[in-house]
């Protein structure tokens, strides 16, 4: 953060133009005369380049920057960044118009810009309208009176909210249950093989478990992890999640306590203690260390020293999970894994479990319910039926089977060990479906969990068709009695069994059977 310094005039600037050092609403200080405004606000780093507005005359640029100063002093850094982006888009549209001038903004420029937008981008003009009206009200020259009159009369649609959720968009919408399970399985495998770090592993699980924004995870500190020991000796882990997007309040001015499931809580607690040790001698109080630190940070002082920005944390998570190459059963392509999709999945699953708008708003840390109704409204569209034909069609796309098909027990990793045989007592306890190649103890439910395990070695002549029929029969029964949440719990296993059946058929064809 830069320190306050005296303002310095600009030769061509008129008296009412804003120049020199400015203190933003976030209390951060920056030089408004600079070609690039740079400052770090909590876990957000801003870099607003005004060299990109080269189409505008010097006087117009001064007016634009002076208007931007007003917004910096009265609105959040995120809002300021959005204004900069939308105004840059508008000015570039002016520059691309034949006969346009950078000396003023005309009604023709507004009309041409509106015509260049479609239904999905029309709201851009709404942001430009807010900026240009304020420009005019502040008394800066450059925006024609007829352009102001036109803007005041325009009715502009706002940004459409909830479309990705409502349509279950396969690129930006919520993950399906099968996709989420695939991410979890790939995540666990990658961590067990040291292909991702402990921090990346736990951060991904927190995104899935809590559904919060990247900025909230970036603002977490070691001291936000707490434990409560009950009378029976059971230890419960809690995390104090900083609240975000609260008007006139800092990111860590308030928080909400979230209970972590034991499997995650134990791991995150142990990890937090290791992070604290890294900051002994670095910070006066190691418990103030960020939970997900950036060791080579440019922010070394203040309450957010060594914290990543929300953008850095979100980008790092997306990159680490993208490297896992998880497939989507809907598209047959690699999943687009982004932080916002975890958040949308969290809200969608909450609605599936029967929670209303107030509860979902609380879970997602919304101040009101205006943006959560789409989750409740979308519930009827989420339930889907899977029969044998659909399972066989989706199986190659999902790639849920992680093991290796073998001809018989003689090819198994533990072929000499009779205890490695996997049977389904509901079908035929005398006919194994495969072997387990894992040497350590496994507490998962065989044989359902086996089909999605990388240690499973199904036999060519195993009763896989019977297993699939049983799983589909159970799914149909649960769908009619308990709803889609319980019914879909084994969907990924169903696709894995279907894939094994297909592999068996292909193997037999290759052998001439």
C-alpha positions, 0 to 999 in steps of 0.5 A: 500500500502506498503512503499519502503524499501531497497532490501535484498539479497537471499542466493542462488540467482545468481547476475542477479536474481531480489530480494527484494522490487519492484515498479510495473508499477502501482507504487505499491510496493511489496516484490519479495522475499515473497512467496505471492505477495500482493498489492492493485492497484486502485480497483484491489487487487492482491495476487499471490502465488508462493508456488503453484509452488513447483514442480520447483527447487529453481533455476527455481523458482527464474528465474520464479519470476525474469521474473515475476518481469519484467512483473510487472514493465512493464505491468498492474496488470491484465496482471500480474495476467493472466500470473501467472495463465497461468504459474501455469497451465503450471507447473501443467501440467509438474508435472502431466507428467511422467518423467518430471523434475522441473529443466528445461523446455523442448520441450517435456513439451511444446508439452505435454502441447499443446496436453492437450489443446483444441480449447477453451483453446489453447490460454493458450499456447500463454500466456505461449509462451510470458512468456517463450520467455521473460524468455530466453531473460532476460538471466535466465537459465531453458528453453532449447534452443529447447523449445525456438525454438519450441515456436518461430515456433508455430502458436497459435490461440488467445482467441476466442472473441464474441462467447457467443454474436454470439451464444446468449449463455443462460449461458454467452451470452446476456440476452433476452428481456424477461430475462432482464424484469424478472430481472427488475421485480424481482429487483423491487419487492425485493427492495420494500420488503427490500430484497436487499439494496438500493446500490445493487438495484441502482448498478444493474440498473446502470449495465443495463443502462450503460453497463460498467465494474465492475472496473469502478463502483468500481472507482465511487465517490460521486462527479461523480454525477452532475446535470444540471437545464434547463431553464424550471426547468427540472433537468438532472442527469449525471454521470462521468464514469471513463475510464478503460483499457487505456494504461499508464493511471490510472483508474480515469485519464479520464472519460466519461459523461453519462446522466441518465434517470430521473427515475434512475438519481433522485434515484442515486443522492439522494443515493449519498448524503446519502453516502457523509453524512456517510463519514463526519468526515471520509474523508476530503472531503466527495464528494471523498467517493466511490459511492459504499463503503466498510466500513470495507475496508483494503484500508483506505488511498489514492485516492481509500480509502474505495473503493471496488475492481472490483472483490468484487463489481461484486461478490456482485452484482451477489450474490444479484441478484442470490438470487432473483431466476429469471427463464430463459424462454430458459432453464427453470432454474435459470438465471446465472446473472453476470456483463459481461452478462449485458455488453453483453446485453447492446451492443446487444441492442445497435446493435438492435437499429441500432447503428454501431460499432463506436457508440457501441465502444463509449458506451462500452468504447472501444478504437477501434472497433475490439471487437464490430463487433460481436454485429452488426453481431449478430443482424439478429439472435436476432429477433424471432417470437412468435406464440400462440404455442410457447408462451404456450410452453415457459410460464411455463419456464419463470414464468412471471405471478406473481399474483394469479388466483381466481375463481371470484370477490368474492375471490378478495382482493378488491372484494367489490371495483368495481374500482379494476376490470381490463378490456381491452376496445379493447376486451370488456369493460363489461367483466373484466379479473380480479381484482387489489389487490393493494390499492395505485395508479398504473400508469402502462398500464392496462391490459398488465402490470397487467399480470406481476404484483404480485397484479393482480388476474385474474378471471377464466372466464376472456377473457385471450385468447382474450388478448393473441390473441390481443398481438400476432397480435400486435407483428406480425404487429410491427415485419413486420413494425418497427423491433424486438425491438418494436415488443418484448416489450410485450414478457414477458406479452405475456408469462404471459397471456399464463401462466394464460390460462394454469392455468385456464385450469388446474383449470377447469380440477381439478374441473371436467369441 
